[in-house]
Amino acid sequence: MDDNGTPIYIGTSGWTYDHWKGLFYPEKLPKKRWFDYYAARFRAVEVNATFYRAFKDQTYLNWYARAPQGFRYVLKVPRLITHRKYLQDADREINEFWRSACLLDEKLGALLLQLHPGIPYNPGLLQSALLAFGNPNRLVVEFRNKQWLTAEVHDLLTQLGTAFCSVDSPRDKPLDWVTSEIAYIRLHGRSHWYSHDYSSQELQEIAHLAIRMVEKGAKTVYIFFNNDFEGYAPKNALTLGEILNP
């Protein structure tokens, strides 16, 4: 939490990386206990797996049961919706994913809707897709094309109470847009995608960004590291936690 008591959830994009063994996870820790180890150190995780395939209800119920109280999951919206159908004629798939996500109950932090960079600029289409979910203010939108970074889109997200995903990557500098009670920062790596080790100064910048978002009205902040190479993500996440919670 920040000095004002605003919850700041820090974590990584996924937790089941085999190459984290010996870097983050102890060498002799069985893989079936990796989540417990992760959840003892972080209060949230981004689940990328839901982007790639569907899961049975029991999987969601198992995720709920395994996570401690206060833990939050962010689920990535399936690529069938965003990268195959380009948000068009996807109401059935959206409804089914929303139903599954709700099995996480209070441990569901948000849903991450990552737009395919090839989706043509169409705020009306985006609005229809967001409204198709049960609650648009549980959505976070990550734009992969700068054409979407307009005042029109900012106003649309604000009107719906949908969060904007502030991206740090080799081609994107993070913006301090706050369009809902949720602020969201996604860190892919600054010099290289997924393989950048954030410096102390860069982590200080990210901490200042999070605090600035709180000052602009965010009630909850999520920060996820997606630089899984060499275990940089959990290492950087732990260091950022120390900066924000000394």
Buried (B, 14 or more C-beta within 10 A) or exposed (E): EBEEEBBBBBBBBBBEBEEBBEEBBEEEBEEEEBBEBBBEEBBBBBBBEBBEEEBEEEBBEBBBEEBEEEBBBBBBBBBBBBBEBBBEEBBEBBEEBBEBBEBBEEBBBBBBBBBBEEBEEBBEBBBBBBBBBBBBBBBBBBBBEEEBEEEEBBEBBBEBBBBBBBBBBEEBEBBBBBBBEBBBBBBBBBEEBBEBBBEEEBBBBBBEBBBEBBEEEBEBBBBBBBBBBEBBBBBBBBBBBEBBEE
